């Protein structure tokens, strides 16, 4: 199976041994971050550093000033964690080692954008803003995401891209010193806490027949009992139970329509910038109302828009996420990619030792490719296990 590993530019720049080390794993491709959110990352083998702190969401190359002239919202250049054209330097080194390079682009996830432009953020039913979560229903945000995707995806030498957070972001957020787990919120309550009530979304609900103030009140009433001890309701039936079927349908229709439109416009912008033969994949979740890095999508729709999907399959999730896409993979003229993404960093809950077994199971469920997270963060022992697992696959 064709396999790609995720990397950051700082895993490669300044480490002349990195490209050969990655190639020796037995992979054919690297998915290299070109636009990424804030993070603190370990670099266990780098000759010059051990920890890289990316202080804010940024592009990891010099943004084109002419492209962004006249745009209120624009990407932030990286600081000293990725100076100059860090992405370009890393991509060239990896290509010289015989590896295909695809870009890895984070879209609707930027705490700095939300902090500097508060009106761009999702606003929950209580009036709290989520600065990490741009509201994709806002025209300025949607335009920004399409422009960012076109620039960050189509970097020199890249043969394709993988777009993450291409949809709604919500309450869940891997945030430094996160303190929101004190009350357990089930899947349904997470959805209600992720609903946006900014001015644009309020107009959207009204256009579908739901008075926005009444809808917000209904959401707060639905969540009320859960604050006393948590909510275990799950699935769309759980959302309908908490909110009522009619109001739940309004939120689903509004958000689903916005997500599909944004995904279509983003993919179209990338293709227009790249030209033919450039592969466009989305990190996705087969449950349309889910939010986060793996955007909730309708499998049949997204496989008619993009060239395929990358799906989170660690921890036994392969069965639930692969099958809904596998059945639609060949519906288009060109078969779509269904890539199973496995965490291979044991210190972050991954299981590199079972990679071969997991990959075989994923292939049986319809996966056509593998993605491995994350070759830069993994220990030497993890990488040895990855190489051994891939060698067993042939």
N, C-alpha and C positions, 0 to 999 in steps of 0.2 A: 504494500500500500504506500502511495506517495505520502511522505511525512514532512512536516515543517515544524520547526521549533521557534518559540517566541524569544526575542532578544531586545534589549535596549541598546542604543548606540554606545553608551558608556561601558557596556560589556566588551566592546570591541576596540574602540578608540584608545590608543595607548597600550594595548596588549597585542603585540605582534603574533602571539601564539593562538589567539582566540579563533580566527577563521579555520585553521587546520583542525583545532580541537572539535569544532562544531561539525566540520565535514567528516571527521573520523567516527562520529556517532552513527553514520549510515543514513543521514537524512538528505533530502534533495533540495530543501528550501528553508529559508529563514523568513519569518514574519517579523519585520524590524520596525519598532515604534518610530513614527514620524510626527505624531501629535499625541501628547499623553497628559494625563492628569497629574496632580501632585502625588508624590510618593517618597518613601524612604526605602532604599533597596540595598541589599547586601551584594557585594561583588567579591566572592570568596577566593578568586584566583588572580585578580588584577594586580599587576606589579606596582601600581602607584596608589591604590586606595582600597578600602574595604567597605565603606558605606557611602552611598550617593544620596543626597537629599535634594529632590526636585521640589522646590518651594511652592510652585503653583503650576496649574495647567499651562502648557506651552507647546509651541511647535519646535521641533528639534532640527530646524534648518532656518536659514534667513527668509522670512516672509517677503513676498513681492510687494513693495510699497505701492507700485502702480495699480496692482490688482485691488488693493484695499483702500485706495484713495476714495474719499466720499462715503465710506462705510462707517457708521457709528460703532458697530460691533466689529472687532477685528481680533485676530489671534495675538497672543503674547509671545514674544521671543523668549527662549530659555536663557537662564543665567549661566553661571560657571559650571553647572552640572552637564551642559551640552552646548559648549560655545561654538560659534561659527556654524559651519554646515556639518554638524556632528553626524547627522543621518547620512549625508552623502559620503562622508569619509568612511563610515562603517560599511555602508552598502558596497562601495568599491572594493574594500578589502575582502568582504565575503564573496563577492562575484569572482574575484581573482582566485579564490579557493574552489571555484566550480559550483557554487551554490546559487540557485535562483533566489532573488530577493523580492519579496512582496512587502508593501507598506502595511503598517498597523496604525489605524487612525481612531482616536477616541473623539466622539462628537458631542453629544448632549450631556456633558459632565464637566463642569468647571466652577469651582468655588470662587475663584478670583473674578470671573465674569459676573457671578451673582452678587459678589460683594461690591463691585464697582458700578454695576447697573442693576440695582435691586428689582426694578420692574420687570426684568427678564425672567425672574425665578417663579417656580411653582409656589402657589400659596394654598395651604390646606384649609379645611373647613373651619378651623379655629383662627385663621388669619396669620398663622406662622409661615414665614418664607423659608424655602429650602434653597440656599444660595448655590449648592452643588448641582441643582437640578434646573436647567433652563426649561421654560415652558415652550414646548415645540409648537404650540398653537399660535404663538405670537409671530406675526409676519417677519419682524426684524430678526428673530431667532432662527426661523426656518430659512431665511435668505442667508444668514451667517453660516448655518450648518452646511448648506449646499456649496457655498463658496469655499469654506474650509475643507470640505471633502475633496473638492476638485483640486485644490492646491496641495494638500497634504498627501493625498493618495498617489498623485501622478508625479513622483520624484524621478530624477534621472536614473535610468537603468532598471526601474521597477517593472515587473511583469504583471503585477496585479495588486490588489489591496484587500484588506479585511477591515470592515467598518464596525466598530464597537459602539455601544450606546446610541444606536441609530433608532431612536424611539423615545418613549416616555421614561424619565427617571423619577423616582419617588422617594419614599421615606427611607428605605434601606440604603445604606451608604457605608462602605468601609472607611470610617473616618477616624483620625487620630483621637485617642482617648474617648471613644464612643461610649455613651452612658444611656442608651435607650432600651436596654433589655430588661429593665426592672419589672415591667409588666409584659407578659407574653402576648404577642399579637399574632394570631393565626393568619393564614393566607388571605382570608376575606377582610379582616381588619386592616391588614397591610395595604390592601387595595383602597379601602376607604380613606386611609391616612395619606394616600398618594394622589387622591383626586385634587385637581387644581381648581381654585376659585379666583384666579386673576380676572381682570376685566374682560379679557378676550374669551376665556372659558365660560365666564358667567353669561356672556352674550350667546355663546354656542349652546349652552343648556337651554336658554330661553328660546332660541330658534327651534329647538326640538320639543318645545312645549312644557318645559319644567322651569318654574320660577326659581331663579338661582338662590334667593334668600331661603326659600322653603327647602330647597334641596340641601343647602349647607346645614340647615337646622336638622333635617332628617338624618344627615350623616352624623352629626354630633349626638343625636338621640341614639342612633344605632351603636355608636362606639361607647356611649356612656356606661353601660353595665360592665364592659370589659375592663375599664380602668380600675375597677374594684378587685379584679383578680385574674385578668387576662381573658382572651377569647380564643376558642379552639376551632371556630368555624373556618371551613376550608372549601376551596372550589367555588365555581360560579354559583352553585346552589347555595353556598354559604353567604355570598354577597347578596343574593336575592332574599335570603332569609333575614339578613340584618337590615337591608335597605328597602326591601319591597321590589317585586319584579319589574314594575313599570319604571321606577326611578333608576334602578340598576341598568335597565335597557337604555335609558337616555345617556347615562355616563358612558356605557360601552359603545354606543353608536357614535357619540361625539369624539371620544378619544381614539377609537379605532379608525374613523375616517381621517382624522388628523395624522395619525401614525402612518397610514398607508400613503397619504399624499406626500409627507416628508420623505419617506423611504423611496418613493418613486422619483421625487425631484433630486434627491441626493445621488441616487444611482445614475440618473440621466446626466447630472452635472459631471460626474466622474467620467462617464463614457464620452461625453462631448470633449472633455479635456484630453483624454487618453487616446481616443481613436480605437479602431478595431483590434481585437485580439487581447485586450487588457481584461484580466479576470477581476470581477467584483463579487466579493462574498460579504455576508452580514453575520455577525455574532447574534444568535437568535434563540428564542424560547418558543415552543409550539403552543403555549397558552397565551392567547392574544392579549389578555388584560395584565399580564405580568410586566413589571417595570425593572429597569436596571441595565447593567452592562450588556446582558443578553436580552435584547428587546423582545417583548412579546409580539408575535406575528401570526398571521394566518398562513399556514404552510403552503397551500396551493397558490395564494396570491404572491408571496415573496419569491417562490421559485419561478414564477412567471415574470418577475422583475429583475432579480439578481441572478448571477451565475451559480449561486449556491449559498450554503450556510455553514457556520461553524457552531457546534453545539456542545454545551457542557455535559460531559459524560462521566465525570469522576463520581466515586461514592455510590455506585450502583444505579446511576441515573440514566444509563444508556438506553435501557428499554423504553422508558417513558418519553425521551426526547427524540430518539432516532426514528422510530416507527412512523410518526405522523408525517415526516418529511420523505421517508423512503418511498412511500406509496405514490408520491407526486413527482419523484425525481426524473422520470422519463416522460412526463407529460409534454414537455417542450421539445422543439426540434432538436436541440442539443441537450443531452443528459446533463443534469445539474450535479454539482459537487455537494456531498453531504459529509462534512468533516467532523469526526469525533474528537473532541478536545479533552485530553487527560492531564491532570495535575501530576507531574513527576518529581515534585519537590517534597521529599518525605517530611521535612521539618514543617511544611505548611499543609500537612494532611494528605499528601500525594502518595502514590503507590507505584514507584518505578519497578519494583520487583515483579509485579504482576502485569507489566505492560503487554507482553506477548499474548497472554490469556485475555486481557481486556480488549486488545485489538482484534483478536479472532472473533470474540463475541460481538464487537461492534460491527465487524464486516457481515456477520450473519444477520444482524438487525438492519442492514442497509447502508452502513457507512462506506464511503468510497475512498476516503483519505483520513489521515491522522494529523492532529495538532498536539504539540507537547508544551505544556506550561510548567517551567520556564527554564531554558538552558543556562541563562545567566545567573539565576538564583539558586540553582541546584548544587548540591555538594559533589565532590569527586565521586563518592560512592554512588550517588544517584545517577550521575552520567554514565558510570560503568554499567549500572543495571540497565539504563536506557539502551546503550549500545548492544548489550547482550540480548535484550528483548527484541530489538529491531532485526538483529541477525537471525533470530529464530523465525521471523516472518518471511524471510527470503525476498 
